[in-house]
Amino acid sequence: MPLRAQRAWLPWFSVALLALLCATLAVLQYRWTGEIANAERGRLQDELQSRLDAASHAFNDNLSTALRTLTPDDRQIRELGWQSAWSTQYLQWKSTHPPLIERASVETYSEAGPRALNLTGAEPPRRNSPGAVEIPIHDIGHDHLLVEVNLNYLRSTLLPELLQTDYDIEVVTNELPRALIYTSLPGTPAVWQTSDGSAPLLELHPDGPPGGRFGPFDRGGPRPPPPFGGPGRWRLLARHKSGSLEALVARTQQRNLAVSAAVLLLILGTVAMLIRYSRQAQRLADLQMSFVTGVSHELRTPLTVIRTAAYNLRTPRFRRSEEHVERYGKMIEAEAGKLEGLVEQVMRFAGASAGHAVRDRQPIALAELIEAELADLRALIESRGVALETQLEPGLPVIMADAGALRQALRNLLDNALKYGVRDTKWIGITARTVRGSDGNNSAEICVADKGPGIPAGEQSHIFDPFFRGRRSIEDQVHGTGLGLNLVKTIVEGHAGRVTVTSDGTSGTRFVIRIPAGAAR
């Protein structure tokens, strides 16, 4: 394999290998991210359940403490009597505790029959209320305490304080049909259907609170176990605000995967760009080497001619002949002109690279500038037997231009046509006219055309690149530096204009320059 082809193949093989490694890493990253997501899901689930259990215990303990404090002991009942003891204890409790209980009544069963006392006024607790709790008081014989929890207080104060979390919260009854006790987002339906965790509420254990004195009492007999499992008349439910823990973890996993994929793509893109820039730098270096070779040849030819002519002029036989002296003098003058043009072109390229392609602008009559340049080149054109057809429209607009730079651009287009466009058909055409742009402003248009072999389609996008020389010019050993068309483009754009090329690749080429009339200084 040639060394140059191997150098071109090796970087792309490295990119392919790196892409394979990145794909492998992406697969491993996906698996690792999945494992991390599962672990994170379990951690969040455990953390949520722990928080729900803590809130449940806090709520149940609050209620148990309130009921325990509301209940008089045996000594109070013996000293004050049953009714006075309960009434006094309730009034004392009400003055020192938050309004957790809205209604309360107590019933006792004795030989004289059942007695009932409504502790909170005329309206007794409602046994069918979702917040009703009936409790047997063990230490006081056959007393039963029936209370109705204050749902408004629970919804506005107690539950919001206990359930400050990043989750949507609902409290519902365990009995069917299910009743909504509390929701953190009014209007948000059925958290219980997609909850991430739950815990029992309104749960009073048989032993009661520390020093227990009461236990659950179900007046209607045993109930089937609630659908959530576990005791408790209510159920505390939580769902993450994103929809569910599954959705939260899935989105987190997707974000992590997206970031990882972006990093891998960035690495691949960076490597690809580095290789591209390296290849462009190598191509530029090759073009610069070709430029040096071309310039060296362009310099060597006229220097050789000048040296030969000077040597001949030193010879007495040629020196005595005025015809020979004149001929060699013209030869030296012509070759010196070529050297001067080459140096001028290189100097202009250096100035263009430094941003000085166009210098002082002055009002220029375009027709006079074209005629002056054609006059300088007419002898060269005629010596090559080329027919020059000129069509300059009357009344061409005055443009603000650097006359020297614009003449250099025009000269480069004509030189290009003489080098590549007159091999078979000895014809060059130059036209100039006024055109109106889409913005309504006038522009001066100059067209240089030939009927040569044209420019291949694959090269047309590169002909304005510095140091570029087409395949035909290299095969035909046409000397040049590869700077001419690049200078044309730079000079024209420096005048706020543009240059385009039209060629079908087989018959003829047209270069068109457009410069706005009266372009800004």
Secondary structure, DSSP 8 states (H G I E B T S, - for coil): --HHHHHHHHHHHHHHHHHHHHHHHHHHHHHHHHHHHHHHHHHHHHHHHHHHHHHHHHHHHHHHHHHHHHS--HHHHHHH-HHHHHHHHHHHHHHHS-S-EEEEEEEEEETTEEEEEETTSSS---TTSTTEEEEEEGGGSSEEEEEEE-HHHIIIIIHHHHT-SSEEEEEEESSSS--EEEESSTT---GGGG-SEEEEES---TT-STT--B----TT------TT-SS-SEEEEEEETTS-HHHHHHHHHHHHHHHHHHHHHHHHHHHHHHHHHHHHHHHHHHHHHHHHHHHHHHHHHHHHHHHHHHHHHHSHHHHT-HHHHHHHHHHHHHHHHHHHHHHHHHHHHHHHHTT-SS---EEEEHHHHHHHHHHHHHHHHHHTT-EEEEEE-TT--EEEE-HHHHHHHHHHHHHHHHHHS-SSS-EEEEEEEEEE-TTS-EEEEEEEEE-SS---GGGTTTTTSTT---HHHHHTT----S-HHHHHHHHHHHTT-EEEEEE-SSS-EEEEEEEETT---
